Amino acid sequence: HFPSDPQHQLRDCVKAVFGSWFSSRAIKYREINSIKSLIGTAANVQMMVFGNMGPTSGTGVAFSRNPSTGENKLYGEYLIN
């Protein structure tokens, strides 16, 4: 169930991001890449200009490197509506 209240949505999403810091995948990633000095993660919140208005709306993220392998190649994911 995805809540309809925007404040509830925001609160749940931010909690999920911060909670992911201790996931087994995140811990293993830090171990593999010898990342020891970080103390947390970040959540970027951005309002969509037109909101979720059908197949012409979407959200995504892009990285200058592959976040799983570190390969120096553009990497991204997106979701429609």
Secondary structure as a PSIPRED ss2 file (coil, helix, strand):
# PSIPRED VFORMAT (PSIPRED V4.0)

   1 H C   1.000  0.000  0.000
   2 F C   1.000  0.000  0.000
   3 P C   1.000  0.000  0.000
   4 S C   1.000  0.000  0.000
   5 D C   1.000  0.000  0.000
   6 P H   0.000  1.000  0.000
   7 Q H   0.000  1.000  0.000
   8 H H   0.000  1.000  0.000
   9 Q H   0.000  1.000  0.000
  10 L H   0.000  1.000  0.000
  11 R H   0.000  1.000  0.000
  12 D H   0.000  1.000  0.000
  13 C H   0.000  1.000  0.000
  14 V H   0.000  1.000  0.000
  15 K H   0.000  1.000  0.000
  16 A H   0.000  1.000  0.000
  17 V H   0.000  1.000  0.000
  18 F H   0.000  1.000  0.000
  19 G H   0.000  1.000  0.000
  20 S H   0.000  1.000  0.000
  21 W H   0.000  1.000  0.000
  22 F H   0.000  1.000  0.000
  23 S C   1.000  0.000  0.000
  24 S H   0.000  1.000  0.000
  25 R H   0.000  1.000  0.000
  26 A H   0.000  1.000  0.000
  27 I H   0.000  1.000  0.000
  28 K H   0.000  1.000  0.000
  29 Y H   0.000  1.000  0.000
  30 R H   0.000  1.000  0.000
  31 E H   0.000  1.000  0.000
  32 I H   0.000  1.000  0.000
  33 N C   1.000  0.000  0.000
  34 S C   1.000  0.000  0.000
  35 I C   1.000  0.000  0.000
  36 K C   1.000  0.000  0.000
  37 S C   1.000  0.000  0.000
  38 L C   1.000  0.000  0.000
  39 I C   1.000  0.000  0.000
  40 G C   1.000  0.000  0.000
  41 T C   1.000  0.000  0.000
  42 A C   1.000  0.000  0.000
  43 A C   1.000  0.000  0.000
  44 N C   1.000  0.000  0.000
  45 V C   1.000  0.000  0.000
  46 Q C   1.000  0.000  0.000
  47 M C   1.000  0.000  0.000
  48 M C   1.000  0.000  0.000
  49 V C   1.000  0.000  0.000
  50 F C   1.000  0.000  0.000
  51 G C   1.000  0.000  0.000
  52 N C   1.000  0.000  0.000
  53 M C   1.000  0.000  0.000
  54 G C   1.000  0.000  0.000
  55 P C   1.000  0.000  0.000
  56 T C   1.000  0.000  0.000
  57 S C   1.000  0.000  0.000
  58 G E   0.000  0.000  1.000
  59 T E   0.000  0.000  1.000
  60 G E   0.000  0.000  1.000
  61 V E   0.000  0.000  1.000
  62 A E   0.000  0.000  1.000
  63 F E   0.000  0.000  1.000
  64 S C   1.000  0.000  0.000
  65 R C   1.000  0.000  0.000
  66 N C   1.000  0.000  0.000
  67 P C   1.000  0.000  0.000
  68 S C   1.000  0.000  0.000
  69 T C   1.000  0.000  0.000
  70 G C   1.000  0.000  0.000
  71 E C   1.000  0.000  0.000
  72 N C   1.000  0.000  0.000
  73 K C   1.000  0.000  0.000
  74 L C   1.000  0.000  0.000
  75 Y E   0.000  0.000  1.000
  76 G E   0.000  0.000  1.000
  77 E E   0.000  0.000  1.000
  78 Y E   0.000  0.000  1.000
  79 L E   0.000  0.000  1.000
  80 I E   0.000  0.000  1.000
  81 N C   1.000  0.000  0.000
